Amino acid sequence: MRTILIAFTFAFAGLPACGREQASSTKGAPKIAFITNCVAEFWTIANFGVEAAKGPAGVEVSVHMPPNGTAEEQTRILEDALGRGAVGIAVSPKDPENMTELLDRIADKAILITHDSDAPKSKRLCYVGVDNYEAGRMCGQLVKEALQNGGAIVVVVGTLDQDNARRRRQGLIDELLDRSMDSTRFDPQDAVLKGSKYEIRASYTDQFDRQKCKAIAQDALGKWSDIACLVGLFEYEPPLLLESVRSAAKLGTVKVVAFDENSETLQGIVDGHVHGTVVQNPYEYGRASVELLGKLLNEPDAHKRAALLPPGGFLNVPARKITKDNVAAFWQDLKQKTGKK
C-alpha cells in the first residue's frame, strides 16, 4: 500500500484539539497527509476542499494539526510521516529557510508539494497558492481606498519566518510607498517607512499568539493617537484588531484592513467596520493539493508525471479583494462550499 501524508494545521473552535490526527479513509487507497502552519478557521475551510477531493482522487487523507504552530512541531509531524511510510506530502512550511534540508530529505523519499506558503529553495515539485507579493499589494490598494488622504498604519503579522508572510508584508509596503514591483525586496521589521502619503509606523509579529496580537493593537492605539489604519495579514488577526478598535471607541476613526475570510472579518465588512479583505481560496488549496498528489501518485511513468505539474511548478490560485460591494455573494458561496447556513 502506498502512503501519502498531507499536513494541515487548524485553529478554529469546534475542531479536535490541535495535534490530533483527522483521517478520512478509502480502503486500499494511497494515504495522504496535509500539514498546515497554524491554527485558524482558514484551515477549516481547506479541510472541506480536502474532503471534496479525496474520493475523485482515490486517496486516503489524514490531517495533522501542530498544536502551537511551531516549526519544531511541524518537523516532528513531517518526520513521523516518513516513519509511517509516507510517499506524498503537502505542507505549508513554517520556516522554509531553516527547513530546506529537512524538506529535501523528504522530497528524496516522497512526493512533496507546498501550499499556502512556499519553500522555493527546496526540492518540492509544486507550490499551490497565491502570489503572496501580489496579494500584499492588493491589500495595500485596500488601505489606499480606506485612507484616500493618507495616514499612519500599523501592520500585524504572525511571523516573518514564513515565505508567504514576508512577501505579503513587502507587497503591502511597496504598494503604499508607490514602489516598483520587486518581490525580492525586504524592509527590516523595525524600520519606520514613509512615503508621500502613507507611513508604516510599525510592523509587529505576534507569533500566532492571539492575546499578544490584541495587546499589540491596544498598545499601538494608546501609544499613537494618529494611527489611521490597522492591518492584519493573517486570518485570525483582523477580528482581534477590530475588537481592539471597538474597545478604544475608535470605530469609524481607525480603519481595519484584513487578509483572509474569517467570518468575523466578513461580518465586519457587512457592518462597515472593516474596509475590506484580501482572500485566498483555502478550499481550493485543500482540493487542488489532494487532486494533484493523487494524480502524481497514480502515474508510474516519470515523464508523464512531470507533465502533470503546472508550468514553473506554480499552481496559481488567485487572490481577490472583498469589500462591501461583493461580500454578500462571496460569503454565500463560501457557506455553500462548507455546508454552513
C-alpha positions in Angstrom: 0.0 0.0 0.0 1.4 3.4 -0.9 1.1 6.1 1.7 0.6 9.8 1.2 0.7 12.3 4.1 -0.8 15.8 3.7 -0.2 18.0 6.7 -2.6 20.7 7.9 -2.8 23.0 10.9 -6.2 24.2 12.0 -7.3 26.8 14.5 -11.0 27.0 14.9 -13.4 26.5 17.8 -15.1 23.1 17.5 -12.2 21.3 15.8 -10.4 18.5 17.6 -7.6 19.5 19.9 -4.6 20.6 17.9 -2.1 17.9 17.3 -4.7 15.2 16.9 -4.9 13.5 13.6 -8.1 13.5 11.5 -8.3 10.8 8.9 -10.7 10.0 6.1 -10.3 6.5 4.8 -10.8 5.0 1.4 -9.9 1.3 1.9 -6.8 0.2 0.0 -6.1 3.7 -1.4 -2.9 5.6 -1.1 -2.6 7.7 2.1 -2.2 11.4 2.1 -1.3 13.8 5.0 -2.0 17.5 4.6 0.2 19.7 7.0 -0.6 23.4 7.8 1.3 26.1 9.6 -1.0 27.3 12.4 -4.4 27.1 14.0 -7.1 29.1 12.1 -10.6 29.0 10.6 -8.7 29.3 7.3 -7.7 25.6 7.6 -11.2 24.5 8.5 -12.3 25.8 5.1 -9.3 24.0 3.4 -10.4 20.7 5.1 -13.7 20.9 3.2 -11.7 21.0 0.0 -9.7 18.0 1.1 -12.8 16.1 1.8 -14.3 17.0 -1.6 -11.3 15.8 -3.5 -10.4 12.6 -1.7 -13.0 10.4 -3.5 -12.3 11.5 -7.0 -8.5 11.4 -6.3 -8.8 7.9 -5.0 -6.7 8.6 -1.8 -7.0 8.3 1.9 -6.3 11.6 3.7 -5.1 12.3 7.2 -5.0 15.8 8.6 -2.3 16.8 11.1 -2.5 20.0 13.2 0.6 21.3 15.0 -0.7 22.3 18.4 1.1 25.6 18.8 2.0 26.2 15.1 5.8 25.9 15.6 8.5 24.8 13.2 9.6 22.2 15.8 6.1 20.6 15.9 5.9 20.6 12.1 9.3 19.0 11.9 8.1 16.2 14.1 5.0 15.7 12.1 7.0 15.5 8.8 9.5 13.1 10.2 6.7 10.9 11.6 5.0 10.9 8.2 8.2 9.4 6.7 8.4 6.9 9.5 4.9 5.7 8.7 6.0 5.1 5.1 4.5 8.3 3.5 5.1 8.7 -0.2 3.4 12.0 -0.6 3.3 15.2 1.5 1.6 18.6 1.1 2.9 21.1 3.6 2.7 24.8 4.4 6.3 25.3 5.7 6.7 27.2 8.9 10.3 28.2 8.4 11.4 27.4 4.8 14.9 28.8 5.1 15.8 26.6 8.1 13.7 23.6 7.0 15.1 23.3 3.5 17.4 20.4 4.4 14.6 18.5 6.0 12.3 19.2 3.1 14.9 18.0 0.6 15.3 14.7 2.6 11.6 14.2 2.4 11.5 15.0 -1.3 14.1 12.3 -1.8 11.8 9.7 -0.3 8.3 11.0 -1.1 6.4 13.3 -3.5 6.5 16.7 -1.9 4.4 19.8 -2.7 3.8 23.0 -0.7 0.7 25.0 -0.3 -0.2 28.4 1.1 3.4 29.2 1.8 6.3 28.1 -0.4 9.8 26.7 0.2 11.2 27.8 -3.2 14.8 26.7 -2.4 13.7 23.1 -1.6 13.1 20.1 -3.9 9.4 20.4 -3.7 7.7 19.7 -7.0 5.0 22.3 -6.9 3.6 25.2 -4.9 -0.2 25.6 -4.6 -1.3 29.0 -3.7 -1.4 32.7 -4.4 1.5 35.0 -5.4 1.7 36.5 -1.9 3.7 39.6 -3.0 0.9 40.5 -5.4 -1.7 39.7 -2.8 0.1 42.1 -0.4 0.0 44.8 -3.0 -3.8 44.2 -3.3 -4.0 44.7 0.5 -2.1 48.0 0.1 -4.7 49.0 -2.5 -7.5 48.4 0.1 -5.6 50.6 2.5 -5.4 53.4 -0.1 -9.1 53.1 -0.7 -9.8 53.3 3.1 -7.3 56.2 3.6 -7.5 58.3 0.5 -5.8 61.3 2.2 -3.0 59.1 3.6 -2.1 58.4 7.2 -0.1 56.3 9.7 -0.5 52.5 9.6 0.4 49.7 11.9 0.8 46.2 10.5 0.5 42.9 12.4 1.6 39.6 11.0 2.0 36.2 12.7 5.7 35.7 11.8 8.2 36.8 9.2 9.9 33.4 9.1 7.3 32.1 6.6 7.7 32.9 2.9 4.1 33.9 2.5 4.3 36.4 5.4 7.5 38.1 4.2 6.1 38.5 0.7 2.7 39.6 1.8 4.1 42.3 4.1 6.5 43.5 1.5 3.9 43.8 -1.2 1.7 45.9 1.2 4.7 48.2 1.9 5.7 48.6 -1.7 2.2 49.4 -2.8 1.8 52.1 -0.1 5.1 53.6 -0.9 4.4 53.5 -4.7 7.5 51.4 -5.4 8.2 49.3 -8.4 7.4 45.6 -8.4 10.2 43.6 -6.6 9.2 40.5 -4.6 12.9 40.1 -3.5 12.9 43.4 -1.6 12.7 43.2 2.2 12.4 46.1 4.6 13.6 45.3 8.2 10.8 44.8 10.6 11.9 47.7 12.9 12.1 50.2 10.0 9.7 53.2 10.0 8.8 53.6 6.4 7.4 56.9 5.0 6.1 57.7 1.6 4.4 60.8 0.1 1.1 60.0 1.8 1.4 56.8 3.9 3.6 55.9 6.8 4.1 52.4 8.0 4.7 53.3 11.6 5.4 49.8 12.8 5.3 46.1 11.8 4.7 43.7 14.6 4.8 39.9 14.8 2.6 38.1 17.3 3.9 34.5 16.8 0.3 33.2 16.4 -0.5 34.3 20.0 -3.9 35.8 19.9 -3.5 37.6 23.3 -0.3 39.1 22.1 -2.0 40.3 18.8 -4.7 42.0 20.8 -2.2 43.6 23.2 -0.1 44.9 20.2 -3.2 46.6 18.8 -4.2 48.1 22.1 -0.7 49.3 22.8 -0.4 50.9 19.4 -3.7 52.7 19.7 -2.7 54.0 23.1 0.8 55.0 22.1 0.0 56.8 18.8 -3.2 58.9 18.7 -2.8 59.5 14.9 -3.0 55.9 13.8 -5.4 55.8 10.9 -5.4 52.1 10.0 -4.6 48.7 11.5 -3.7 45.9 9.0 -3.8 42.2 10.0 -2.1 39.9 7.5 -3.1 36.5 9.0 -6.6 35.2 9.2 -7.1 35.3 13.0 -5.7 38.8 13.4 -8.3 41.2 11.8 -11.1 40.2 14.3 -8.7 40.9 17.2 -7.7 44.3 15.7 -11.4 45.1 15.2 -12.1 44.2 18.8 -9.3 46.5 20.0 -10.5 49.4 17.9 -14.0 48.9 19.3 -12.7 48.8 22.9 -10.8 52.0 22.2 -14.1 53.7 21.0 -12.4 54.4 17.6 -14.8 52.6 15.2 -15.0 54.7 12.1 -11.9 56.7 13.1 -9.4 53.9 12.8 -9.8 51.8 9.7 -9.2 48.0 9.7 -7.9 46.2 6.6 -7.8 42.5 6.6 -6.4 39.3 5.0 -8.4 36.1 4.6 -12.0 35.2 5.1 -12.6 34.8 8.8 -16.4 35.0 9.4 -15.9 37.9 11.9 -13.9 39.8 9.3 -16.7 39.3 6.8 -19.3 40.4 9.2 -17.1 43.5 10.0 -17.2 44.3 6.2 -21.0 43.9 6.2 -21.3 46.2 9.3 -18.9 48.8 7.7 -16.3 48.4 10.4 -13.7 46.6 8.2 -12.9 48.3 4.9 -12.1 45.1 3.1 -10.0 41.9 3.0 -7.9 40.1 0.5 -9.0 36.5 0.4 -7.1 33.4 -0.8 -9.0 30.3 -1.5 -8.2 27.7 1.2 -11.0 25.4 0.0 -9.1 25.2 -3.4 -5.8 24.8 -1.6 -7.1 21.6 0.0 -8.9 20.3 -3.1 -6.1 21.1 -5.6 -3.4 19.7 -3.3 -5.2 16.4 -2.9 -6.1 16.2 -6.6 -2.5 16.9 -7.7 -1.0 14.4 -5.2 -3.5 11.7 -6.3 -2.5 12.2 -10.0 1.2 12.2 -9.3 1.0 9.1 -7.1 -1.1 7.2 -9.5 1.2 7.9 -12.5 4.1 5.4 -12.6 5.8 6.9 -15.6 8.2 9.7 -14.6 7.9 11.6 -17.8 4.1 11.6 -17.7 4.2 12.6 -14.1 6.3 15.6 -14.9 3.8 16.7 -17.5 1.1 16.8 -14.8 2.9 19.6 -13.0 1.9 23.2 -13.8 4.4 25.5 -15.6 7.1 26.6 -13.4 5.9 24.4 -10.5 3.3 27.1 -9.5 -0.4 26.2 -9.4 -1.8 29.7 -9.1 -5.0 30.1 -7.0 -5.7 33.8 -7.5 -6.4 36.2 -4.6 -9.4 38.5 -4.6 -10.4 41.8 -2.9 -13.6 41.6 -0.9 -15.4 44.8 0.1 -19.0 45.7 0.9 -19.9 45.6 -2.8 -19.2 41.8 -3.1 -19.0 40.4 0.4 -22.6 39.0 0.4 -22.1 37.0 -2.8 -18.6 35.8 -1.6 -19.9 34.7 1.8 -22.9 32.9 0.4 -20.6 30.9 -1.9 -18.3 30.1 1.0 -21.2 28.9 3.1 -22.4 26.6 0.3 -18.9 25.0 0.0 -18.6 24.5 3.7 -22.2 23.4 4.3 -22.9 26.3 6.6 -26.2 28.2 6.8 
